[in-house]
Amino acid sequence: MESIAIAPSERKGLIIEMKRERRPSRRLRMHIALLADDGRSPTEISGVLFCSRATVYAVVSRFVGEGRAAFDDREPRGPRPLLGKEAGESGVSSKRTRPPPMAGCALAGAASSSPCSF
């Protein structure tokens, strides 16, 4: 595994940022980088953080190559969806229309044995 060297001032800022991070995926990547900087082995890191060793190796190599950008999520791979990002862009209305409240009784003829009669 490649070694990571994080300056003490940058490390302190990274710890603060990790504690404030809301997305678990970014927090995990930051934590992996910090533990790798401490000199922990991939097996130890994966055991402590409950992730695979392959994840540890991938995050460390990505951090060495990209720096702090390694913590960001990547764009999803594969074909683009056929519909737009917003449901309204497709031109199809997602609202369902409901019948008026007494429409069922009116359609049934409101016979005397019907539960709709008063």
C-alpha positions, 0 to 999 in steps of 0.5 A: 500500500502506498504511504500517505503523508498529511501535514499536522495542520491539514490533519487537524482541519481534516478531522474537524471536516470529517466530524461535520460531514453529513454523508457517510461515504465521504466520512468513511474516505476521510477516516480511511485516509487518516488511519492510513496516515497513522501507519495502520495496515489495510487489514486493521483499517478494514476491521475497524471501519467495517469495510473491505480491504479493496475499499481501503486500497482504492481510497488510499491510491485515489488520495495519493493521486487526487488529494482531497478531491478523492473524498468527493463522490464520483459521477455515476457510470453507465448510460444516462437515464431516459427521463429528465432529472425532475419528474416534471421534465418528462411531460407526464403528470404524476398527479392522480385525479380522484373522483368527487366524494359522493361519486360512487353513491351517485353511480350506484344509483343510491338505492335504499339498500346502498350504504350511501343512502341517508 
